[in-house]
Amino acid sequence: MPFDKLRPQVEEILKNEELSVDHRLTQVCELLKDNIPYYDWVGFYFKNGDKEELKLRSFAGEPTDHTIIPFGKGICGQVAVSNKNFVVSDVKAQNNYIACSIHVKAEIVIPLFHKGENIGQIDIDSHTEDPFGHEDELFLEFVNKKVSEILE
């Protein structure tokens, strides 16, 4: 796993204050997508103001029509409500799944907390069946912790 090599690179990207937060988030998405073979789409969704919905902020991978996701809908919407990691080894087995691409076979969504509040999440889609393990969860929790540190 390249996670140990990626941790310092994530930190380096995020501490570059010469770039906007959105630019840094996009660079993190690109870093993960380009270096983890089974991360085929990587994105950050954040709570959309006072609305009970998530809004896509930064991503790497194929463009998606799902830029707004209501709380409770799909895997991302469920994590917005549950505040818990959600690992889906087979998206076809989920009855509340929003299909972004016919190629997606698995998904992992990790909530992003800032000052104790769930304000967003990192979402990873994979074209590989059942690729995500505990190490992915720990790594993505680390990424979200570092992202939280640069948010106002």
C-alpha positions as CSV (number, residue, x, y, z in Angstrom):
1,M,0.0,0.0,0.0
2,P,1.3,3.4,-0.9
3,F,-0.5,5.1,2.1
4,D,2.7,5.7,4.0
5,K,4.2,7.5,1.0
6,L,1.1,9.5,0.4
7,R,0.6,10.9,3.9
8,P,3.5,13.4,3.7
9,Q,2.4,14.3,0.1
10,V,-1.1,15.1,1.3
11,E,0.3,17.2,4.1
12,E,2.6,19.1,1.7
13,I,-0.3,19.9,-0.7
14,L,-2.6,21.0,2.1
15,K,-0.1,23.3,3.8
16,N,0.5,25.3,0.6
17,E,-1.3,28.5,1.4
18,E,-0.4,30.1,-1.9
19,L,-3.2,28.0,-3.4
20,S,-6.9,28.3,-2.7
21,V,-8.5,25.6,-0.5
22,D,-10.4,24.3,-3.5
23,H,-7.2,24.0,-5.6
24,R,-5.6,22.1,-2.7
25,L,-8.6,19.8,-2.4
26,T,-8.5,19.0,-6.1
27,Q,-4.8,18.3,-5.9
28,V,-5.4,15.8,-3.1
29,C,-8.1,14.1,-5.1
30,E,-5.8,13.9,-8.1
31,L,-2.9,12.6,-5.9
32,L,-5.1,9.8,-4.5
33,K,-6.7,8.9,-7.9
34,D,-3.3,8.8,-9.6
35,N,-1.5,6.7,-6.9
36,I,-4.0,4.2,-5.7
37,P,-4.9,1.9,-8.6
38,Y,-8.4,1.1,-7.4
39,Y,-9.4,4.7,-6.6
40,D,-11.1,5.5,-9.9
41,W,-13.0,8.6,-8.7
42,V,-12.2,10.8,-5.7
43,G,-14.3,13.7,-4.5
44,F,-15.1,16.0,-1.6
45,Y,-18.7,16.8,-0.9
46,F,-19.6,19.5,1.7
47,K,-22.8,20.5,3.4
48,N,-24.5,23.1,1.2
49,G,-25.0,26.0,3.5
50,D,-28.1,25.5,5.7
51,K,-29.7,23.1,3.2
52,E,-30.1,19.4,4.0
53,E,-27.9,18.4,1.1
54,L,-24.3,17.9,0.0
55,K,-22.6,19.8,-2.8
56,L,-19.6,18.5,-4.7
57,R,-16.6,20.8,-4.2
58,S,-13.6,19.1,-5.7
59,F,-12.9,15.9,-7.5
60,A,-10.7,13.9,-9.8
61,G,-12.1,11.4,-12.3
62,E,-15.0,11.4,-14.7
63,P,-17.4,14.3,-14.4
64,T,-20.6,13.4,-12.5
65,D,-24.2,14.7,-12.7
66,H,-24.5,14.2,-9.0
67,T,-23.2,17.6,-7.8
68,I,-26.0,17.9,-5.2
69,I,-27.0,15.0,-3.0
70,P,-29.9,15.2,-0.5
71,F,-29.2,14.0,3.0
72,G,-30.2,10.4,3.4
73,K,-30.0,9.6,-0.4
74,G,-27.3,7.3,-1.7
75,I,-24.2,6.3,0.2
76,C,-23.0,10.0,0.6
77,G,-26.4,11.1,1.8
78,Q,-26.5,8.3,4.4
79,V,-23.1,9.3,5.8
80,A,-24.3,12.9,6.1
81,V,-26.9,11.6,8.5
82,S,-25.1,8.7,10.2
83,N,-21.7,10.4,10.8
84,K,-20.1,7.0,10.2
85,N,-17.8,5.5,7.7
86,F,-19.6,3.5,5.0
87,V,-17.7,0.9,3.0
88,V,-19.7,-0.7,0.2
89,S,-18.0,-3.8,-1.3
90,D,-20.7,-4.2,-4.0
91,V,-22.8,-1.2,-5.0
92,K,-25.4,-3.5,-6.7
93,A,-26.3,-4.9,-3.2
94,Q,-27.3,-1.4,-1.9
95,N,-30.9,-0.5,-2.5
96,N,-30.2,3.2,-1.7
97,Y,-27.3,3.6,-4.1
98,I,-27.0,6.5,-6.6
99,A,-25.3,5.2,-9.7
100,C,-22.7,7.6,-11.0
101,S,-21.2,5.3,-13.6
102,I,-22.0,1.8,-14.8
103,H,-18.3,0.9,-14.1
104,V,-18.5,1.6,-10.3
105,K,-18.5,-1.6,-8.4
106,A,-17.5,-0.4,-4.9
107,E,-17.6,2.8,-2.8
108,I,-16.1,4.2,0.4
109,V,-17.3,7.3,2.1
110,I,-15.7,8.8,5.1
111,P,-17.2,11.8,7.0
112,L,-15.2,15.0,7.4
113,F,-15.5,16.6,10.8
114,H,-14.6,20.2,11.6
115,K,-14.9,21.4,15.2
116,G,-16.9,18.3,16.0
117,E,-19.5,18.7,13.3
118,N,-19.9,16.6,10.2
119,I,-19.4,19.2,7.4
120,G,-18.7,16.9,4.5
121,Q,-17.0,13.8,3.3
122,I,-14.5,12.2,1.0
123,D,-16.1,9.8,-1.5
124,I,-14.1,7.2,-3.5
125,D,-15.6,5.1,-6.3
126,S,-13.8,2.0,-7.6
127,H,-14.2,-0.1,-10.7
128,T,-12.7,-3.0,-8.7
129,E,-14.9,-5.4,-6.7
130,D,-14.5,-5.2,-2.9
131,P,-11.1,-3.3,-2.9
132,F,-11.4,-1.3,0.3
133,G,-10.0,-2.4,3.7
134,H,-9.4,-1.1,7.1
135,E,-6.2,0.6,5.9
136,D,-8.2,2.6,3.4
137,E,-10.5,3.8,6.2
138,L,-7.6,4.8,8.4
139,F,-5.8,6.6,5.5
140,L,-9.0,8.5,4.5
141,E,-9.7,9.5,8.1
142,F,-6.1,11.0,8.2
143,V,-6.8,12.9,4.9
144,N,-10.0,14.3,6.3
145,K,-8.3,15.3,9.6
146,K,-5.7,17.2,7.6
147,V,-8.3,18.8,5.3
148,S,-10.2,19.9,8.4
149,E,-7.1,21.7,9.7
150,I,-7.1,24.1,6.7
151,L,-10.8,25.0,6.8
152,E,-12.0,28.2,8.3
